[in-house]
Amino acid sequence: MSDETGPALAALLAESSIRLAETASDKEDAIRQVGAALLEADAIDASYIDAMLERERSVSTFVGEGVAIPHGTLAGKDSVKNDALVVLRFPDGVDWDGNDVRVCVGIAARGNGHIALLSQLATVLLDPDRAAALRAATTSDEVYELLKPDPEDE
């Protein structure tokens, strides 16, 4: 199942880690919710949430198409217990430094695993049609389908 690019995105995403009707007062609240979902998935220690907020203060994790990919700093990787993804959808949007974010994909990865995950995610999320479908997703099945690699991308 695993190859040089690491495990498939969908394999790192527990159904309980897909939350499609969230609300957040601001960017920090959204990141804390993403962190809480990673914590509930037993992927991280609580200190990773601070590393996620620290990352956001230095570099925005907004990637375009209404999507942000919050993840921790390199220093925070010691707080990661298991590689995992979470997907939180904010139907009303979150102001992300002037950008409207509707979907946050949280990443926890040990070692350099986050680089492969970010690369795979970028392929999916920067496709305007797939990103639009993710912003509109209302079931976990739709999310899983959208995170599957497109055969044309391989």
GROMACS elastic network, one bead per residue, 0.5 to 0.9 nm:
[ bonds ]
;  ai    aj funct       b0    kb
    1     6     6  0.86126   500
    1     7     6  0.66062   500
    1     8     6  0.75352   500
    2     5     6  0.74426   500
    2     6     6  0.52534   500
    2     8     6  0.70788   500
    3     6     6  0.52807   500
    3     7     6  0.68204   500
    3     8     6  0.88225   500
    4     7     6  0.85580   500
    4   116     6  0.88158   500
    5     8     6  0.81371   500
    5   113     6  0.86913   500
    5   116     6  0.57362   500
    5   117     6  0.79147   500
    5   119     6  0.89617   500
    5   120     6  0.81140   500
    6     9     6  0.86270   500
    6   113     6  0.73507   500
    6   116     6  0.68164   500
    6   117     6  0.77672   500
    7    10     6  0.83587   500
    7    11     6  0.65655   500
    7    12     6  0.72843   500
    7   117     6  0.86403   500
    8    11     6  0.53271   500
    8    12     6  0.70187   500
    8   117     6  0.86757   500
    8   120     6  0.86485   500
    8   147     6  0.84771   500
    8   148     6  0.74384   500
    8   149     6  0.79432   500
    9    12     6  0.55130   500
    9    13     6  0.68738   500
    9    84     6  0.86429   500
    9    85     6  0.75210   500
    9   117     6  0.71199   500
    9   120     6  0.75104   500
    9   121     6  0.77456   500
    9   144     6  0.85874   500
    9   147     6  0.61908   500
    9   148     6  0.69869   500
    9   149     6  0.82926   500
   10    13     6  0.51980   500
   10    14     6  0.80964   500
   10    85     6  0.82788   500
   10   143     6  0.85348   500
   10   144     6  0.56986   500
   10   145     6  0.82665   500
   10   146     6  0.89490   500
   10   147     6  0.59097   500
   10   148     6  0.64600   500
   11    14     6  0.76296   500
   11    84     6  0.85391   500
   11    85     6  0.89002   500
   11   144     6  0.89978   500
   12    83     6  0.67289   500
   12    85     6  0.55337   500
   12    86     6  0.83667   500
   13    16     6  0.82868   500
   13    17     6  0.63591   500
   13    18     6  0.75581   500
   13    84     6  0.61343   500
   13    85     6  0.50243   500
   13    86     6  0.60540   500
   13    87     6  0.80223   500
   13   144     6  0.81831   500
   14    17     6  0.51363   500
   14    18     6  0.71348   500
   14    41     6  0.75799   500
   14    84     6  0.81543   500
   14    85     6  0.78228   500
   14    86     6  0.76147   500
   15    18     6  0.55694   500
   15    19     6  0.86732   500
   15    86     6  0.89717   500
   15   140     6  0.65814   500
   15   141     6  0.88245   500
   15   144     6  0.89318   500
   16    19     6  0.73984   500
   16    37     6  0.85698   500
   16    40     6  0.88898   500
   16    41     6  0.78738   500
   16    86     6  0.86418   500
   16   140     6  0.89644   500
   17    37     6  0.61416   500
   17    38     6  0.75281   500
   17    40     6  0.81882   500
   17    41     6  0.68356   500
   17    85     6  0.74508   500
   17    87     6  0.63393   500
   17    88     6  0.78850   500
   18    37     6  0.87248   500
   18    85     6  0.89672   500
   18    86     6  0.59497   500
   18    88     6  0.60428   500
   18    89     6  0.82086   500
   18   139     6  0.86039   500
   18   140     6  0.61863   500
   18   143     6  0.78948   500
   19    22     6  0.66317   500
   19    37     6  0.88307   500
   19    86     6  0.81157   500
   19    87     6  0.62367   500
   19    89     6  0.62022   500
   19    90     6  0.87997   500
   19   139     6  0.89712   500
   19   140     6  0.80941   500
   20    87     6  0.76924   500
   20    88     6  0.56842   500
   20    90     6  0.68550   500
   20    91     6  0.77189   500
   20   103     6  0.86057   500
   20   137     6  0.73039   500
   20   138     6  0.60681   500
   20   139     6  0.73755   500
   20   140     6  0.80109   500
   21    88     6  0.76873   500
   21    89     6  0.58870   500
   21    90     6  0.59620   500
   21    91     6  0.63163   500
   21    92     6  0.89358   500
   21   138     6  0.80268   500
   22    30     6  0.88076   500
   22    33     6  0.88947   500
   22    88     6  0.67214   500
   22    89     6  0.59399   500
   22    91     6  0.71087   500
   22    92     6  0.85130   500
   23    29     6  0.89853   500
   23    30     6  0.78279   500
   23    89     6  0.82255   500
   23    90     6  0.54147   500
   23    91     6  0.74277   500
   23    92     6  0.69457   500
   23    93     6  0.77887   500
   23    94     6  0.80418   500
   24    27     6  0.73527   500
   24    28     6  0.84653   500
   24    29     6  0.55721   500
   24    30     6  0.52618   500
   24    33     6  0.81277   500
   24    90     6  0.72426   500
   24    92     6  0.86929   500
   24    93     6  0.80668   500
   24    94     6  0.64887   500
   25    28     6  0.81989   500
   25    29     6  0.60404   500
   25    30     6  0.74887   500
   25    94     6  0.72198   500
   25    95     6  0.86304   500
   26    29     6  0.52968   500
   26    30     6  0.63082   500
   26    31     6  0.87927   500
   26    94     6  0.58606   500
   26    95     6  0.61704   500
   26    96     6  0.75042   500
   27    30     6  0.50750   500
   27    31     6  0.62271   500
   27    32     6  0.86353   500
   27    94     6  0.62950   500
   27    95     6  0.63579   500
   27    96     6  0.55703   500
   27    97     6  0.80280   500
   27   101     6  0.88571   500
   28    31     6  0.50728   500
   28    32     6  0.61283   500
   28    33     6  0.85983   500
   28    53     6  0.70495   500
   28    56     6  0.87317   500
   29    32     6  0.50785   500
   29    33     6  0.62220   500
   29    34     6  0.86848   500
   30    33     6  0.50821   500
   30    34     6  0.62542   500
   30    35     6  0.86238   500
   30    88     6  0.85728   500
   30    90     6  0.86050   500
   30    94     6  0.75998   500
   30   104     6  0.78623   500
   31    35     6  0.61209   500
   31    36     6  0.85486   500
   31    49     6  0.77405   500
   31    52     6  0.72018   500
   31    53     6  0.69510   500
   31    56     6  0.87931   500
   31    70     6  0.65345   500
   31    71     6  0.88117   500
   31   104     6  0.81282   500
   31   106     6  0.82116   500
   32    36     6  0.60671   500
   32    37     6  0.86261   500
   32    49     6  0.64707   500
   32    50     6  0.86218   500
   32    52     6  0.83947   500
   32    53     6  0.79531   500
   33    37     6  0.62345   500
   33    38     6  0.86777   500
   33    88     6  0.82615   500
   34    37     6  0.51632   500
   34    38     6  0.63856   500
   34    39     6  0.86786   500
   34    49     6  0.84052   500
   34    70     6  0.76173   500
   34    86     6  0.69190   500
   34    87     6  0.77562   500
   34    88     6  0.68494   500
   34   104     6  0.73145   500
   34   105     6  0.76880   500
   34   106     6  0.57417   500
   34   107     6  0.88305   500
   35    38     6  0.50506   500
   35    39     6  0.61135   500
   35    40     6  0.86139   500
   35    44     6  0.83011   500
   35    46     6  0.78407   500
   35    48     6  0.74108   500
   35    49     6  0.51389   500
   35    50     6  0.88016   500
   35    52     6  0.76683   500
   35    70     6  0.86381   500
   35    71     6  0.86840   500
   35    86     6  0.88584   500
   35   106     6  0.73256   500
   36    40     6  0.61257   500
   36    41     6  0.85626   500
   36    46     6  0.80763   500
   36    49     6  0.77570   500
   37    40     6  0.50480   500
   37    41     6  0.62074   500
   37    42     6  0.87416   500
   37    86     6  0.65816   500
   37    87     6  0.87101   500
   37    88     6  0.86360   500
   37   106     6  0.84689   500
   38    42     6  0.64685   500
   38    43     6  0.55170   500
   38    44     6  0.61985   500
   38    45     6  0.88479   500
   38    49     6  0.88837   500
   38    84     6  0.72273   500
   38    85     6  0.73289   500
   38    86     6  0.64707   500
   38   106     6  0.74100   500
   38   107     6  0.79856   500
   38   108     6  0.73122   500
   39    42     6  0.50705   500
   39    43     6  0.58558   500
   39    44     6  0.52891   500
   39    45     6  0.65068   500
   39    46     6  0.65759   500
   39    48     6  0.87800   500
   39    49     6  0.86648   500
   40    43     6  0.75753   500
   40    44     6  0.85136   500
   41    44     6  0.79286   500
   41    82     6  0.89325   500
   41    84     6  0.77108   500
   41    85     6  0.89190   500
   41    86     6  0.84587   500
   42    45     6  0.77956   500
   42    81     6  0.71904   500
   42    82     6  0.72689   500
   42    84     6  0.88390   500
   43    79     6  0.86965   500
   43    80     6  0.59641   500
   43    81     6  0.50214   500
   43    83     6  0.62473   500
   43    84     6  0.60245   500
   43    85     6  0.87411   500
   43   108     6  0.66381   500
   43   109     6  0.84404   500
   44    47     6  0.79032   500
   44    48     6  0.62478   500
   44    49     6  0.84339   500
   44    77     6  0.89142   500
   44    78     6  0.89148   500
   44    79     6  0.55671   500
   44    81     6  0.51433   500
   44    82     6  0.68659   500
   44    83     6  0.86318   500
   44    84     6  0.88851   500
   44   108     6  0.70233   500
   45    48     6  0.58498   500
   45    49     6  0.80776   500
   45    78     6  0.88173   500
   45    79     6  0.50954   500
   45    80     6  0.64296   500
   45    81     6  0.71718   500
   46    49     6  0.58080   500
   46    50     6  0.77358   500
   46    79     6  0.75930   500
   47    50     6  0.54438   500
   47    51     6  0.67366   500
   47    52     6  0.89961   500
   47    76     6  0.74780   500
   47    79     6  0.63332   500
   48    52     6  0.62405   500
   48    53     6  0.87336   500
   48    71     6  0.85676   500
   48    72     6  0.62621   500
   48    73     6  0.84797   500
   48    76     6  0.55052   500
   48    77     6  0.74662   500
   48    78     6  0.83051   500
   48    79     6  0.53773   500
   48    80     6  0.70299   500
   48   108     6  0.85322   500
   49    52     6  0.50000   500
   49    53     6  0.63773   500
   49    54     6  0.85983   500
   49    71     6  0.85153   500
   49    72     6  0.72458   500
   49    76     6  0.85877   500
   50    53     6  0.50802   500
   50    54     6  0.60647   500
   50    55     6  0.85806   500
   50    72     6  0.78153   500
   50    76     6  0.81472   500
   51    55     6  0.61038   500
   51    56     6  0.86164   500
   51    71     6  0.77253   500
   51    73     6  0.53515   500
   51    74     6  0.82931   500
   51    75     6  0.73686   500
   51    76     6  0.51506   500
   51    77     6  0.84705   500
   51    79     6  0.88544   500
   52    55     6  0.51220   500
   52    56     6  0.63180   500
   52    57     6  0.87939   500
   52    70     6  0.62714   500
   52    71     6  0.50561   500
   52    73     6  0.64184   500
   52    76     6  0.78586   500
   53    56     6  0.50823   500
   53    57     6  0.63275   500
   53    58     6  0.89139   500
   53    70     6  0.82794   500
   53    71     6  0.83936   500
   53    72     6  0.74311   500
   53    73     6  0.87987   500
   54    57     6  0.51404   500
   54    58     6  0.65702   500
   54    59     6  0.87161   500
   54    72     6  0.74116   500
   54    73     6  0.69831   500
   55    58     6  0.53216   500
   55    59     6  0.59259   500
   55    60     6  0.75354   500
   55    61     6  0.80203   500
   55    70     6  0.80201   500
   55    71     6  0.70929   500
   55    72     6  0.57858   500
   55    73     6  0.52568   500
   55    74     6  0.88613   500
   56    59     6  0.51528   500
   56    60     6  0.50068   500
   56    61     6  0.62277   500
   56    70     6  0.72983   500
   56    71     6  0.82452   500
   56    72     6  0.83961   500
   56    73     6  0.89062   500
   57    60     6  0.69797   500
   59    62     6  0.88956   500
   60    63     6  0.82286   500
   60    68     6  0.83117   500
   60    70     6  0.84579   500
   60    96     6  0.84083   500
   60    97     6  0.83251   500
   61    67     6  0.86382   500
   61    68     6  0.52775   500
   61    69     6  0.52855   500
   61    70     6  0.55312   500
   61    71     6  0.77738   500
   62    65     6  0.88295   500
   62    66     6  0.78342   500
   62    67     6  0.60551   500
   62    69     6  0.64528   500
   62    70     6  0.80488   500
   62    96     6  0.72048   500
   62    97     6  0.88195   500
   62    99     6  0.79026   500
   62   101     6  0.76793   500
   62   104     6  0.88278   500
   63    66     6  0.77069   500
   63    67     6  0.58559   500
   63    68     6  0.55059   500
   63    69     6  0.71142   500
   63   122     6  0.79707   500
   63   125     6  0.82540   500
   63   126     6  0.78707   500
   64    67     6  0.56336   500
   64    68     6  0.73073   500
   64    99     6  0.83017   500
   64   101     6  0.83471   500
   64   125     6  0.82322   500
   64   126     6  0.71579   500
   65    68     6  0.87446   500
   65   100     6  0.87926   500
   65   101     6  0.80122   500
   65   102     6  0.88410   500
   65   125     6  0.72723   500
   65   126     6  0.67154   500
   65   127     6  0.83912   500
   65   128     6  0.65677   500
   65   131     6  0.61344   500
   65   132     6  0.73813   500
   65   135     6  0.87763   500
   66    93     6  0.83581   500
   66    99     6  0.74386   500
   66   100     6  0.57386   500
   66   102     6  0.52987   500
   66   103     6  0.64415   500
   66   104     6  0.87167   500
   66   131     6  0.76589   500
   66   132     6  0.82746   500
   66   135     6  0.73703   500
   67   100     6  0.82774   500
   67   101     6  0.53307   500
   67   102     6  0.61501   500
   67   104     6  0.58117   500
   67   105     6  0.76156   500
   67   125     6  0.74019   500
   67   126     6  0.89806   500
   67   131     6  0.76566   500
   67   135     6  0.81089   500
   68    96     6  0.84449   500
   68   101     6  0.65547   500
   68   102     6  0.82510   500
   68   103     6  0.64741   500
   68   105     6  0.64503   500
   68   106     6  0.83301   500
   69   103     6  0.84740   500
   69   104     6  0.55740   500
   69   106     6  0.55604   500
   69   107     6  0.70676   500
   69   118     6  0.80461   500
   69   121     6  0.87066   500
   70   104     6  0.69016   500
   70   105     6  0.65933   500
   70   106     6  0.50737   500
   70   107     6  0.65977   500
   71   105     6  0.86821   500
   71   106     6  0.59389   500
   71   107     6  0.51482   500
   71   108     6  0.64800   500
   71   109     6  0.87178   500
   71   114     6  0.82678   500
   72    75     6  0.78083   500
   72    76     6  0.55330   500
   72    77     6  0.69083   500
   72   107     6  0.78895   500
   72   108     6  0.73782   500
   72   109     6  0.89673   500
   73    76     6  0.50925   500
   73    77     6  0.68992   500
   74    77     6  0.54649   500
   74    78     6  0.83449   500
   74   111     6  0.86847   500
   74   112     6  0.88577   500
   75    78     6  0.68164   500
   75    79     6  0.85779   500
   76    79     6  0.55376   500
   76    80     6  0.73977   500
   77    80     6  0.52967   500
   77    81     6  0.87435   500
   77   108     6  0.78381   500
   77   109     6  0.69875   500
   77   110     6  0.58336   500
   77   111     6  0.69276   500
   77   112     6  0.89819   500
   78    81     6  0.78714   500
   78   110     6  0.74995   500
   78   111     6  0.86669   500
   79   108     6  0.89877   500
   79   110     6  0.87075   500
   80    83     6  0.72137   500
   80   108     6  0.61464   500
   80   109     6  0.63364   500
   80   110     6  0.59455   500
   81   108     6  0.83672   500
   81   109     6  0.82171   500
   81   110     6  0.74396   500
   82   108     6  0.71806   500
   82   109     6  0.67115   500
   82   110     6  0.69845   500
   83   107     6  0.76680   500
   83   108     6  0.52685   500
   83   110     6  0.62337   500
   83   113     6  0.77756   500
   83   114     6  0.84806   500
   84   106     6  0.81835   500
   84   107     6  0.61203   500
   84   108     6  0.52729   500
   84   109     6  0.65921   500
   85   105     6  0.67261   500
   85   106     6  0.55265   500
   85   108     6  0.64679   500
   85   109     6  0.86472   500
   86   104     6  0.80161   500
   86   105     6  0.56079   500
   86   106     6  0.50153   500
   86   107     6  0.68171   500
   86   108     6  0.88198   500
   87   103     6  0.70479   500
   87   104     6  0.58320   500
   87   106     6  0.63701   500
   87   143     6  0.82187   500
   88   102     6  0.83807   500
   88   103     6  0.57560   500
   88   104     6  0.52125   500
   88   105     6  0.64382   500
   88   106     6  0.80151   500
   89    92     6  0.89486   500
   89    93     6  0.84016   500
   89   101     6  0.88548   500
   89   102     6  0.56809   500
   89   104     6  0.63744   500
   89   105     6  0.86316   500
   89   134     6  0.84080   500
   89   135     6  0.69335   500
   89   136     6  0.86630   500
   89   137     6  0.82240   500
   89   138     6  0.88505   500
   90    93     6  0.52054   500
   90    94     6  0.69418   500
   90   101     6  0.75337   500
   90   103     6  0.59574   500
   90   104     6  0.79908   500
   90   135     6  0.83681   500
   91    94     6  0.87548   500
   91   102     6  0.58133   500
   91   103     6  0.81063   500
   91   135     6  0.75880   500
   91   136     6  0.79906   500
   92   101     6  0.88821   500
   92   102     6  0.70583   500
   93   100     6  0.57341   500
   93   101     6  0.52582   500
   93   103     6  0.80600   500
   94    99     6  0.79337   500
   94   100     6  0.56822   500
   94   101     6  0.50712   500
   94   102     6  0.64893   500
   94   103     6  0.88909   500
   95    98     6  0.56504   500
   95    99     6  0.56840   500
   95   100     6  0.52024   500
   95   101     6  0.64530   500
   96   100     6  0.60883   500
   96   101     6  0.62617   500
   97   100     6  0.84057   500
  101   104     6  0.74237   500
  102   134     6  0.89772   500
  102   135     6  0.59405   500
  102   136     6  0.89040   500
  103   131     6  0.89409   500
  103   134     6  0.74697   500
  103   135     6  0.60379   500
  105   121     6  0.87073   500
  107   114     6  0.69296   500
  107   117     6  0.78033   500
  107   118     6  0.82681   500
  108   113     6  0.85578   500
  108   114     6  0.69965   500
  109   112     6  0.72150   500
  109   113     6  0.51766   500
  109   114     6  0.50527   500
  109   115     6  0.87298   500
  109   117     6  0.82303   500
  110   113     6  0.57104   500
  110   114     6  0.72336   500
  111   114     6  0.75846   500
  112   115     6  0.57436   500
  112   116     6  0.75038   500
  113   116     6  0.55370   500
  113   117     6  0.63776   500
  113   118     6  0.86966   500
  114   118     6  0.58717   500
  114   119     6  0.83930   500
  115   118     6  0.51479   500
  115   119     6  0.61531   500
  115   120     6  0.86674   500
  116   119     6  0.50859   500
  116   120     6  0.62059   500
  116   121     6  0.85513   500
  117   120     6  0.51248   500
  117   121     6  0.59969   500
  117   122     6  0.84317   500
  118   121     6  0.50281   500
  118   122     6  0.59287   500
  118   123     6  0.86197   500
  119   122     6  0.51551   500
  119   123     6  0.64469   500
  119   124     6  0.89575   500
  120   123     6  0.53011   500
  120   124     6  0.66764   500
  120   125     6  0.87888   500
  120   147     6  0.88467   500
  120   149     6  0.79646   500
  121   124     6  0.51677   500
  121   125     6  0.58686   500
  121   126     6  0.82156   500
  121   147     6  0.76568   500
  122   125     6  0.50738   500
  122   126     6  0.55582   500
  122   127     6  0.82840   500
  123   126     6  0.58251   500
  123   127     6  0.67961   500
  123   149     6  0.84693   500
  123   153     6  0.77697   500
  124   127     6  0.57480   500
  124   128     6  0.88097   500
  124   130     6  0.64945   500
  124   131     6  0.72143   500
  124   146     6  0.74271   500
  124   147     6  0.66626   500
  124   148     6  0.83336   500
  124   149     6  0.74103   500
  124   150     6  0.80850   500
  125   128     6  0.71529   500
  125   129     6  0.87278   500
  125   130     6  0.63560   500
  125   132     6  0.87314   500
  125   134     6  0.82677   500
  125   146     6  0.89887   500
  125   147     6  0.87417   500
  126   129     6  0.86167   500
  126   130     6  0.77711   500
  126   131     6  0.65792   500
  127   130     6  0.54023   500
  127   131     6  0.59994   500
  127   132     6  0.84948   500
  128   131     6  0.50687   500
  128   132     6  0.59596   500
  128   133     6  0.85132   500
  129   132     6  0.51206   500
  129   133     6  0.61785   500
  129   134     6  0.86325   500
  130   134     6  0.61269   500
  130   135     6  0.86038   500
  130   146     6  0.64654   500
  130   147     6  0.88868   500
  131   134     6  0.50054   500
  131   135     6  0.61710   500
  131   136     6  0.86246   500
  131   146     6  0.84807   500
  132   135     6  0.50606   500
  132   136     6  0.62818   500
  132   137     6  0.85908   500
  133   136     6  0.50559   500
  133   137     6  0.59113   500
  133   142     6  0.82469   500
  133   143     6  0.86310   500
  133   146     6  0.76620   500
  134   138     6  0.86056   500
  134   142     6  0.76416   500
  134   143     6  0.64078   500
  134   146     6  0.68468   500
  135   138     6  0.87665   500
  137   140     6  0.77477   500
  137   141     6  0.88052   500
  137   142     6  0.59187   500
  137   143     6  0.64814   500
  138   141     6  0.86765   500
  138   142     6  0.71952   500
  138   143     6  0.82575   500
  139   142     6  0.54064   500
  139   143     6  0.67668   500
  139   144     6  0.89990   500
  140   143     6  0.50125   500
  140   144     6  0.62375   500
  140   145     6  0.86084   500
  141   144     6  0.51352   500
  141   145     6  0.61567   500
  141   146     6  0.86449   500
  142   145     6  0.51096   500
  142   146     6  0.62120   500
  142   147     6  0.87473   500
  143   146     6  0.51455   500
  143   147     6  0.62820   500
  143   148     6  0.88584   500
  144   147     6  0.52383   500
  144   148     6  0.64863   500
  145   148     6  0.54521   500
  145   149     6  0.88015   500
  146   149     6  0.79416   500
  146   150     6  0.87550   500
  147   150     6  0.86313   500
  148   151     6  0.89352   500
  149   152     6  0.83074   500
  149   153     6  0.68225   500
  149   154     6  0.74719   500
  150   153     6  0.52671   500
  150   154     6  0.70283   500
  151   154     6  0.54582   500
